[in-house]
C-alpha cells in the first residue's frame, strides 16, 4: 500500500531541497518513493507549467485562468502519476498540491475560497494527500533567499510584491489552523539538515501505519 503526501510553502521555503533530502532518507530506510511537482508532473502538466510560471504573464493572467490551468495540470498529475504510483506501493511526495491553490488563488488573488476549494476537490477526487507538511518561513526570510536566486530560477510569482507573499503566507496559516488533522506546520528556517530532521520526525510515524 502506498501513501501520498505533499510539502508546501511560500516561494523559497525550501520545498524542493527538502523533498529531495526526505526522499533520500526514506530510500535509505527501504521505502520506494516518487517525487513529482505541481504544476507539472506529467507531459501535459509540464507544458501548462511553462505558461503558469512565465514571468511575461505576471500582470496579464487572470486569477480564474490560473485556477483552471493549475487544476488542468493537477488532473493529469493525479491520473497519470499519483494513482499508478500508489498502486505500485510508492510513497508519492508532491511539491505542492491543493493547499497551494487555496493559498495563492484564494487567499492572495481573491477568488472565493469555497469556489476554489470545490474546483480543487472535484479535480483531485479521492486522491488527496494523507498529510500535507507546510514549510513555514517568514516573508523577510523569503526575500533574503530570493535575492540569492539566479535570474534563470525566477518565475512569475517571484516577481510579485511582498504584500502578495504576505497574503499567501497568511492564507497557508489560516488553512493550517482550520485543518490541523491533515496539515502540519514545520519550521522551515535554519540549517537544511535540521529542517529535514523536523520533517522526518513528523513523517516517520505516519509511514509506520503502512507496516
C-alpha positions as CSV (number, residue, x, y, z in Angstrom):
1,X,0.0,0.0,0.0
2,X,1.4,3.4,-1.0
3,X,0.9,6.8,0.6
4,X,0.5,10.3,-0.8
5,X,2.0,13.3,1.0
6,X,2.6,16.9,-0.1
7,X,5.1,19.5,1.0
8,X,4.0,23.1,0.7
9,X,5.2,26.7,1.5
10,X,5.7,30.2,0.1
11,X,8.3,30.9,-2.5
12,X,11.9,30.0,-1.4
13,X,10.6,27.9,1.5
14,X,13.0,25.1,0.6
15,X,10.4,22.6,-0.6
16,X,12.3,21.1,-3.5
17,X,15.5,20.8,-1.5
18,X,13.7,19.2,1.5
19,X,11.7,16.8,-0.7
20,X,15.0,15.5,-2.2
21,X,16.5,15.1,1.2
22,X,13.4,13.4,2.7
23,X,13.1,11.1,-0.3
24,X,16.8,10.1,0.0
25,X,16.3,9.4,3.8
26,X,13.2,7.3,3.1
27,X,15.0,5.3,0.3
28,X,17.8,4.5,2.8
29,X,15.1,3.2,5.1
30,X,13.8,0.9,2.4
31,X,10.8,2.9,1.1
32,X,10.1,3.3,-2.6
33,X,9.5,6.9,-3.3
34,X,8.3,9.0,-6.2
35,X,8.8,12.8,-6.3
36,X,6.7,15.0,-8.5
37,X,6.0,18.7,-8.7
38,X,2.9,20.8,-9.3
39,X,2.1,22.3,-11.6
40,X,3.6,19.6,-13.9
41,X,4.4,16.0,-13.1
42,X,3.0,14.8,-16.4
43,X,3.9,15.7,-20.0
44,X,0.7,17.8,-20.4
45,X,1.3,19.3,-17.0
46,X,4.8,20.4,-17.8
47,X,3.5,22.3,-20.8
48,X,0.9,24.0,-18.6
49,X,3.6,24.8,-16.0
50,X,5.7,26.7,-18.6
51,X,2.7,29.0,-19.2
52,X,1.9,29.4,-15.5
53,X,5.4,30.2,-14.5
54,X,6.4,32.5,-17.3
55,X,7.3,36.0,-15.9
56,X,6.0,37.6,-19.0
57,X,2.4,36.8,-17.8
58,X,3.0,38.5,-14.4
59,X,0.4,41.2,-14.9
60,X,-1.8,39.6,-17.5
61,X,-3.0,36.3,-16.2
62,X,-6.4,36.4,-14.5
63,X,-6.8,34.5,-11.3
64,X,-9.5,32.3,-12.8
65,X,-7.1,31.4,-15.6
66,X,-4.5,30.4,-13.1
67,X,-7.1,28.4,-11.1
68,X,-8.2,26.4,-14.1
69,X,-4.7,25.9,-15.5
70,X,-3.4,24.6,-12.2
71,X,-6.3,22.2,-11.9
72,X,-6.0,21.0,-15.5
73,X,-2.3,20.2,-14.7
74,X,-3.4,18.6,-11.4
75,X,-5.9,16.3,-13.1
76,X,-3.3,14.9,-15.4
77,X,-0.9,14.5,-12.5
78,X,-3.4,12.6,-10.4
79,X,-4.5,10.2,-13.2
80,X,-1.1,9.7,-14.9
81,X,1.3,9.8,-11.9
82,X,-0.2,9.6,-8.4
83,X,-2.7,6.8,-8.8
84,X,-0.3,4.5,-10.7
85,X,2.5,5.1,-8.2
86,X,0.2,4.4,-5.2
87,X,-0.9,1.2,-6.9
88,X,2.8,0.2,-7.0
89,X,3.1,0.9,-3.2
90,X,5.2,4.0,-3.7
91,X,5.4,6.9,-1.3
92,X,4.4,9.8,-3.5
93,X,5.9,13.2,-2.4
94,X,4.3,16.1,-4.2
95,X,6.0,19.5,-4.4
96,X,2.7,21.5,-3.9
97,X,-0.9,20.4,-4.3
98,X,-4.4,21.7,-3.5
99,X,-3.2,23.8,-0.5
100,X,-1.1,26.0,-2.8
101,X,-4.2,26.8,-4.9
102,X,-6.1,27.8,-1.9
103,X,-3.3,30.0,-0.6
104,X,-2.4,31.6,-3.9
105,X,-5.6,31.8,-6.0
106,X,-7.9,32.0,-3.0
107,X,-6.3,34.0,-0.2
108,X,-3.8,36.0,-2.2
109,X,-5.6,36.5,-5.6
110,X,-9.0,36.9,-4.1
111,X,-11.1,34.2,-5.6
112,X,-14.0,32.9,-3.4
113,X,-12.5,30.2,-1.1
114,X,-15.5,27.9,-1.3
115,X,-15.3,28.0,-5.1
116,X,-11.6,27.4,-5.2
117,X,-11.9,24.5,-2.8
118,X,-14.8,23.0,-4.8
119,X,-12.8,23.1,-8.1
120,X,-9.7,21.6,-6.4
121,X,-11.7,18.8,-4.7
122,X,-13.5,17.9,-7.9
123,X,-10.2,17.7,-9.7
124,X,-8.3,15.7,-7.1
125,X,-11.3,13.4,-6.3
126,X,-10.5,10.8,-3.7
127,X,-6.7,11.3,-4.4
128,X,-5.9,13.8,-1.6
129,X,-2.6,13.7,0.4
130,X,-2.8,11.7,3.6
131,X,-0.9,14.6,5.1
132,X,0.4,18.0,3.9
133,X,3.5,19.5,5.5
134,X,3.7,23.3,5.5
135,X,7.3,24.5,5.5
136,X,6.7,27.9,7.1
137,X,9.2,30.7,6.7
138,X,8.8,34.5,7.1
139,X,8.4,36.7,4.1
140,X,11.5,38.5,5.3
141,X,13.4,35.2,5.0
142,X,11.8,34.5,1.7
143,X,13.1,37.9,0.4
144,X,16.6,37.1,1.6
145,X,16.6,33.7,-0.1
146,X,15.1,35.1,-3.3
147,X,17.9,37.6,-3.6
148,X,20.3,34.7,-3.8
149,X,18.5,33.1,-6.7
150,X,19.8,33.3,-10.3
151,X,17.7,35.1,-12.9
152,X,17.1,31.7,-14.5
153,X,15.4,30.5,-11.3
154,X,13.0,33.4,-11.1
155,X,9.3,32.8,-12.1
156,X,6.1,34.8,-12.3
157,X,5.3,34.5,-8.6
158,X,8.9,35.5,-7.6
159,X,8.2,38.9,-9.2
160,X,5.1,39.6,-7.1
161,X,5.4,42.3,-4.4
162,X,5.9,41.4,-0.7
163,X,2.3,42.2,0.2
164,X,1.2,39.4,-2.2
165,X,3.5,36.9,-0.5
166,X,2.3,38.1,2.9
167,X,-1.2,37.2,1.8
168,X,0.0,33.8,0.6
169,X,1.6,33.0,3.9
170,X,-1.4,34.3,5.9
171,X,-3.5,32.0,3.7
172,X,-1.4,29.0,4.3
173,X,-1.5,29.6,8.1
174,X,-5.3,30.1,8.0
175,X,-5.8,26.8,6.2
176,X,-3.5,25.1,8.7
177,X,-5.5,26.5,11.6
178,X,-8.7,25.1,10.1
179,X,-7.4,21.6,9.3
180,X,-4.6,20.5,11.6
181,X,-5.7,16.9,11.2
182,X,-4.4,17.0,7.6
183,X,-1.9,19.9,7.6
184,X,1.2,20.1,9.8
185,X,3.2,23.2,10.1
186,X,7.0,22.7,10.1
187,X,9.5,25.5,10.9
188,X,11.3,26.0,7.6
189,X,14.1,28.2,8.9
190,X,17.5,27.1,10.0
191,X,20.1,24.6,8.6
192,X,18.9,22.2,5.9
193,X,19.8,19.2,8.0
194,X,17.8,20.4,10.9
195,X,14.7,21.1,8.7
196,X,15.0,17.6,7.2
197,X,15.0,16.1,10.7
198,X,11.9,18.1,11.7
199,X,10.1,16.7,8.6
200,X,11.2,13.1,9.2
201,X,10.1,13.3,12.9
202,X,6.6,14.0,11.6
203,X,6.6,11.7,8.5
204,X,8.0,8.5,10.0
205,X,5.2,7.9,12.5
206,X,2.7,8.3,9.6
207,X,4.6,5.8,7.5
208,X,4.6,3.3,10.4
209,X,0.9,2.7,9.7
210,X,1.9,1.1,6.4
211,X,3.7,-1.8,8.2
